[in-house]
Every structure is written in C-alpha cells, then in structure tokens.
Amino acid sequence: MIWLCYIIMLAVPYLLAGINTSIIVAKIKTGKDIRTMGSGNAGLTNTLRVLGKGAAGIVLLGDVSKSAIAVLIVRLSFLFIGNVNTMDPASNMTWVEFMAVFMAIVGHCFPLYYGFKGGKGVLAAISAIFVLDWRIACILLGIFIVLVAITRYVSLGSCIASSCFCIAAPLFGYFADHDPAFIVNAIIAAFCGGLIVFRHRANIKRLIDHNEKKLGEKSK
C-alpha cells in the first residue's frame, strides 16, 4: 500500500493548500476577486492592505492551518498505511515530508480551483516547515521578523528567509540529525525557496526601483 502513500504525498498537500483563504474572504466580504485589488496577489499582505486586519486575521488562520494539516496527513499516512516513520532519519524517508512541504507551496501558488493563480507561498511554507522541523521554522521566522522590523519590506523578508531554508535544511540534516537523505532534502528545499523567490519577482523589481510598498502602506 506504499503506492497509496506516495499519491497522498503529492495530491493532498497540493489540493488542500490550493484552497485560497484570501480569495474566499475577499469574495464574501466585497464580492470581488482579491486578484483584481491592490497588488493583485491573493495573499496575506495584500489582504491586510486592501481589506484590513480582520480579514487578514482570517486569512492568516486559514493559510497556516491548511499547510500544517496537509503535512500531518502525509506523515500519518506513511506511518499507519505504509508503516514508515518519515520523521526518523534512520528510515531514509525524511524527504517525503520535504516533498509534502513543496507540494503545499505549489498548491498555494498554483491552485487548481482558481485557474492556477494563487498567492506567493510564504505562509503555506512557514506553517508546513513548522510541522516538518520547528527548529528550522523558528530560525526562518526569526530572520523574517528581524528583516521586516528593520526594513518594513515584507517581500524582502520573505525572499531572504525562503532562501535561508536552502541552507538550514542540509545543515540540520547533516550535522544535527545525521540524516542520510540530507542531500535530497537540500535539493527539495532549494526548489521550495526558489519557487517563493520566483513568485516575488515583481516585488524584487519594485525593490530595485524603490517602488515597493512598505508594511502598513495602503494600496490605492
């Protein structure tokens, strides 16, 4: 039945993370598509700027929950259906959880339900990484918070923290956990970070042009 576990690993995070809370909340509150408002991004930051703190709070809760639950479902599926503990480095299967994180990010960025037009994957990533490895997640979240506090650029903090995932994953895997799958995990982590940075390409251009909005600035 291990084949069923692999199907769950690919399908469940993608489909569950593809449920975009920002699009749903904006539709209920305004009757409009969040992707036609503000920056056009179906994510937390744009929701905060356009719809306010209340709506952003709901989006935060939804985006955090869906990815965390998705990774947990994959973990439990392998444990109870495939009799494999994907948390244990000795199983040489920790890459399964990294792949679940990646599929959650893909689902959030390119949701099947919304014409493959979604958010940028930051919240989906950090909540999934907390389930994957809380140590790495705390470091990435700390980097994000410090950068945003200093610069007030959410996009900058998101890109740098995401890039650091590519470094933190193999370091913890090799030195702390002695995980034989650390190379595979590092490659998947690179794809995770690379996808998030790619989704921020317009923000990067605005940062270079000094046109990027800072945290707290309203979209016109």
N, C-alpha and C positions, 0 to 999 in steps of 0.2 A: 504493500500500500504506500510505499515511499513516493511513488509517482504522484499520488494524490497530494502529498505534502508539497511537492515542487509546484504543482498547479496552484495550490493555496498561496504559496510564497510569492508567486508572480501576480496572481489575479486579485487576491483580497486587498493587499495594500494599495494597488492601483485603483481599484473600484471604490474602496472606502475613502481614500484620501482625495478622490476625484469629486466628492461631494463638497461643493464650494459654499461655505457658510456666508461669505461676503456677498455673493450673488443672490443667495436666498434672502438674506436680511435686507438688502437694498430693494429687492423686488417687493417684499412685504411692506416695507416702510414707505417707499416712494413710488412703487410701480414701475421703476426704471431699472435698467441694467447698469450695474456699477462700472462695467467696462466702457460705458459711454460718459462717465462722470469723472471729474478730476483728472488724475494722471492716466486713467483708463485701466489701471491694474486692479484685478479682483483679489485684493489682499487687505491685510490689517491696516497698514499705514494709510492707504487711500480711503478706506472706510472711516478711519479716525478723522481725516481732514474733511471729508465730504459729509458724513452722517453724524459725527460726534462720538463722544465717549461711550454712551450707552450701547450703540450699535457695534462699536469696536470691541466692547467687552464681550458681547455675544459671539462675535467672530473669533476672538481670541480663544474663548472656551471651546468652540466648535473645532477650530483648526488644531488645537492642542490635543483634544480628545481623540479625534479620528485617526491620527497617525500613530499615537501611542497604542490605541486599541488594536490597530492593524498589525503592528509588530508583535504584540502579545498573542494575537490569534495565530500568527505564523509559528511562534515559539511553542505554543501549546499543541498545535497540530503536529509538529515534528516529535514532541515529547510523548503524546498519547496515541498518535496514529503510527508514526514511524519509529517509536522507541529510541529517539535520538535527542540528547540534551544539547541543543545548539548554543547554550551558554558556556559549556565546558570546553576549553581549548583542547583537551585530550581527545575530543570527538573529531577534531579536524573539520568541524562543520560550522564554526562561528561565522563563516562567510554567508551563511543562509540569512542571518539577522541583518548583516550589512546589505544584502540584496533586498531584503524587505524594506529597509530604510530608503534605498534608492528607488524602489518601485512606488513607495509612498510619495516621494518627491516628484517623480514623473507623473503620478496620478493627479497631484495638486496642480502641477504646471500645465499638463495637457489632459484635462478631464474629458472623458468620452461623452459625458452628459451635456457639455457646453461647447460643442464644436472644437474641442481640443484647445480652448482658450481659457486659461486659468490664472492663478497667481504666480508668485516667484519662488515659492517653495521654502521660505525661511522658517516659518512656524511649523510647517509639516516636518521639516528636517530636525529642528531642535527638540521637538517633542518625541519624535521617533528615536533620536540619539539618546535621550534620557532613559528610554527603555533599554536601548542597546548597551550603553555604558554611561552611568551617571557621572563618572569622573571626567570623561571627555566632554560630556554635555556641560558640566559646570565650568570647565575651562573656556569652552567656546562662548557660553553665555556671558561669562565674565569679560572676555575680550570685547564682545558686542556692547555690553553696558558701558564699559570704560570709553570706548571709541565714540559711542553716541553721546555720552555725557560731555566729552571734550569737544567734539565737532558738531554735534546735533544733526549729523547726517546719518539717517537710518540705513541708507543704501551702502554707505561706506563701511559701517559696522557689519552689515550683513555679508558683504563680499569678503572682507578680511577674515571674519570668523569662519565663514564657509571654507575659505582656502586653508585655514589652520586645521580643519578636520583631516585634510590630506596628510598632515604632519603628525597630528596627535594619535591618529588611529594606529599607524605602524609602530610608533614609539611605545605606546602602551602594550600593543600586541607582542612586540619583541622583548622589551626589557621587563615589563611588569608581569605579563601573563604567560610568556614563553609559548605563544600561540603559533603552531606550525602553519596556520593559514594566514599569517600576518601580511604576506605579500599580496595575496588575493584580496584581502580586506583593504589594503592600501590602494589597490587599483580601483576597487568599487568606491572607496571614499573619495578618490580623485574625480571620479565621474559625478559623484554627488556634489562636491564643491564646484566642479566645472560647470555643471548644469545651472546651479544657482547664480554663479557669476555671469554666465551667458544670458540668463533671464534678466539680469541687471544691466545689460549692455547700454540701454538708453540712459539709465541713471549714470553710468560711468561717463558717457559722453557729456551729459549735463554737468557732472562734477568737473570734468576737464574744462568745460566752457564757463564754469562758475554760475550755472543757471539752476542747479539742483536746489529744491526746496528743503529747508531745514525742518527738524521736528517742531511742531507747533504752528508752522505756517499753514494758512488756509489755502486750498485750491480755489481759483477763481471760477 
